[in-house]
């Protein structure tokens, strides 16, 4: 897909590791200028450097997506450096999604952490990117990273599921509102190897086998190759008639979704 997104600029939140890093690398590999909007520069800057080492164009901007001024600064830096913003990808998630819990054990701090990053972060990214996506016309793209849990729910992570479902509702609403401008708005729901998942595998050696066994394709997704390439498609011209959708990238794990 080299050159597929040549001349376009993208912001990827939470791109310092995991799925966000994979998405950023894939977009850069397709020719996009990529802003790594990471909460910590010490994780974001190495990804930007990795892209530059591959002869891509990247900038790291320290960004806490729960702070409106931070998102505004990331958008401004993108436009100043690259002349516009065509692609906004909100991937960041500050809560510990994999930590099992019961509703009666959830405190206000845990709820705020989950909801502010997923819901408020999506709102800030969408609202602040919108003028630039509108200016991009039919090249304007918003992609929110949700989860299969936001579609089918979860007995083990009951407050993670509703905030991810809220992202899907926002996607459907904005797809309708922004259609007149030619902007497409979609979600992806990935299952991929991340630092958190690899840590869980190390702590529980049997877990990898159990997780892999439920994937019909027989492997856990690679963040760049399997997840990032889907975002590249959604960011490109070939997806201009796809909007308001959730693309589940999971190797067939959740075939009922």
C-alpha positions in Angstrom: 0.0 0.0 0.0 3.0 2.3 -0.4 1.9 5.7 -1.5 -1.8 4.9 -1.0 -2.2 7.8 1.4 0.5 10.1 0.0 0.1 13.7 0.9 -2.5 13.1 3.7 -1.9 13.7 7.3 -3.1 11.7 10.3 -3.3 11.8 14.1 -3.2 8.6 16.0 -3.9 8.9 19.7 -2.3 6.3 22.1 0.2 5.5 19.4 3.1 4.9 21.8 2.5 1.2 21.9 0.2 -1.7 21.0 -2.6 -1.2 18.5 -2.0 2.5 18.2 1.7 2.0 17.3 0.6 -0.6 14.7 -1.9 1.8 13.2 0.6 4.6 13.1 3.2 2.4 11.3 0.7 1.2 8.8 -0.5 4.7 7.9 3.0 5.9 7.6 3.9 2.9 5.4 1.0 3.9 3.1 2.5 7.4 2.7 0.7 9.5 5.3 2.3 12.1 7.5 1.6 10.8 11.0 1.4 12.6 14.4 1.9 10.3 17.3 -0.4 11.7 20.0 0.9 9.9 23.1 0.3 10.7 26.7 4.0 10.1 27.4 6.7 11.4 25.1 9.0 8.6 26.2 6.8 6.1 24.5 5.6 8.3 21.6 8.9 9.7 20.4 10.4 6.2 19.7 7.5 5.4 17.4 7.9 8.6 15.6 11.6 7.8 15.2 10.8 4.3 14.0 8.6 5.8 11.3 11.4 8.3 10.3 13.9 5.4 10.2 11.6 3.8 7.6 11.8 7.0 5.5 8.3 8.1 6.7 7.2 11.4 8.0 6.2 11.6 11.7 5.9 14.0 14.7 5.3 13.2 18.3 3.0 15.5 20.3 2.5 14.7 24.0 -1.3 14.5 24.3 -3.6 13.5 27.1 -6.9 12.9 25.3 -8.9 13.7 28.4 -7.7 17.3 28.3 -9.3 19.3 25.6 -6.4 21.8 25.3 -4.0 18.9 24.7 -6.1 17.5 21.8 -6.4 21.1 20.4 -2.7 21.5 20.5 -2.1 18.2 18.7 -4.5 19.2 15.9 -2.8 22.6 15.7 0.6 21.1 15.5 -0.5 18.7 12.8 -1.9 21.5 10.6 1.1 23.7 11.2 3.6 21.0 10.4 1.8 19.2 7.5 -0.7 21.8 6.2 -3.9 20.0 7.0 -5.5 17.0 8.7 -7.4 14.4 6.8 -7.4 11.4 9.1 -8.2 11.3 12.9 -7.8 8.0 14.7 -8.7 7.8 18.4 -7.2 4.7 19.8 -6.0 5.8 23.3 -7.5 4.1 26.3 -6.2 4.9 29.8 -8.2 2.4 31.8 -6.9 -1.1 32.5 -9.4 -2.9 30.2 -8.1 -6.3 30.9 -8.6 -6.1 34.7 -11.6 -8.2 35.7 -14.0 -6.6 38.0 -17.6 -6.7 39.3 -19.8 -3.7 39.2 -20.1 -3.5 43.0 -16.3 -3.1 43.2 -16.0 -0.2 40.8 -15.3 3.2 42.3 -15.8 6.6 40.8 -12.1 6.9 39.9 -12.2 3.8 37.8 -15.4 4.9 36.1 -13.9 8.3 35.3 -10.8 6.8 33.9 -12.7 4.6 31.5 -15.3 7.1 30.4 -13.1 10.1 30.1 -10.6 8.4 27.8 -13.1 6.5 25.6 -16.1 8.9 25.6 -14.7 12.4 26.3 -11.6 11.6 24.3 -13.7 10.6 21.3 -15.7 13.8 21.7 -12.6 16.1 21.8 -11.0 14.3 18.9 -14.1 14.5 16.7 -15.1 18.1 17.5 -11.6 19.6 17.2 -10.7 17.6 14.1 -14.0 18.4 12.4 -13.2 21.8 10.7 -10.1 20.2 9.1 -11.8 17.0 8.1 -14.6 19.2 6.5 -11.9 21.2 4.7 -10.5 17.9 3.4 -13.9 17.1 1.8 -14.3 13.5 0.7 -10.9 12.7 2.1 -12.0 13.4 5.7 -11.9 10.4 7.9 -12.6 9.7 11.6 -11.9 6.2 13.0 -12.6 5.3 16.6 -11.1 2.1 18.1 -13.7 0.3 20.0 -13.9 -3.3 21.2 -15.9 -6.5 20.7 -17.0 -5.9 24.3 -18.8 -2.8 23.1 -20.9 -4.9 20.9 -21.7 -8.0 22.9 -21.0 -6.8 26.5 -18.9 -8.6 29.0 -19.5 -10.1 32.4 -15.9 -9.6 33.5 -15.4 -6.0 32.5 -18.9 -4.4 32.8 -17.9 -0.8 32.7 -15.4 -1.2 29.8 -18.2 -2.5 27.6 -20.6 0.5 27.9 -17.9 3.2 27.2 -16.8 1.3 24.1 -20.4 0.9 23.0 -20.8 4.7 23.4 -18.0 5.1 20.8 -20.1 3.1 18.4 -23.2 5.2 19.0 -21.1 8.4 18.4 -19.8 6.9 15.2 -23.2 6.2 13.9 -24.5 9.6 14.8 -21.5 11.5 13.3 -21.7 9.3 10.1 -25.1 10.7 9.6 -24.3 14.3 10.6 -21.1 14.6 8.6 -22.3 12.7 5.5 -23.2 16.0 3.7 -19.5 17.0 3.9 -18.3 13.6 2.5 -16.6 12.7 5.8 -16.7 9.0 6.7 -16.8 7.9 10.3 -16.2 4.3 11.3 -15.0 2.1 14.2 -12.7 -0.9 14.3 -13.0 -3.6 17.0 -9.6 -5.3 17.1 -8.2 -8.4 18.7 -4.4 -8.1 18.6 -1.2 -8.6 20.5 -0.4 -5.7 22.8 2.1 -5.2 25.6 -0.8 -5.7 28.1 -1.8 -9.0 26.4 1.8 -10.2 26.2 2.2 -9.5 29.9 -0.9 -11.5 30.6 0.5 -14.4 28.5 3.8 -14.3 30.5 1.9 -14.4 33.8 -0.3 -17.2 32.6 1.4 -19.5 30.0 -1.8 -21.4 29.3 -3.7 -18.2 28.3 -2.1 -17.8 24.9 -3.2 -21.3 23.9 -6.8 -20.6 25.2 -7.1 -17.3 23.4 -5.6 -18.6 20.1 -7.9 -21.6 20.2 -11.0 -19.4 19.9 -9.7 -17.7 16.8 -10.7 -19.6 13.6 -7.7 -18.3 11.7 -5.4 -19.8 14.4 -3.4 -16.7 15.4 -3.7 -13.5 17.4 -3.7 -10.4 15.2 -0.6 -8.3 14.5 -1.2 -4.7 15.3 0.5 -3.3 12.2 -0.2 -5.9 9.6 -3.7 -7.1 10.6 -5.2 -4.0 12.3 -3.3 -1.1 10.8 -4.0 -2.3 7.3 -7.8 -2.1 8.0 -7.4 1.5 9.2 -5.4 2.3 6.0 -8.3 1.0 4.0 -10.8 3.1 6.0 -8.5 6.1 5.5 -8.3 5.8 1.8 -10.4 6.5 -1.3 -11.6 2.9 -1.6 -13.7 3.2 1.6 -15.5 6.4 0.6 -18.9 4.5 0.6 -18.3 2.9 4.0 -19.5 4.9 7.0 -21.2 4.4 10.3 -19.8 0.9 10.5 -17.8 -1.2 13.0 -15.2 -3.4 11.4 -14.4 -6.3 13.7 -10.8 -7.3 13.1 -10.5 -10.5 15.2 -9.7 -13.5 13.0 -13.2 -14.7 13.3 -13.3 -14.9 17.1 -16.7 -13.1 17.3 -18.5 -14.4 14.3 -21.9 -13.5 15.8 -21.1 -9.8 15.8 
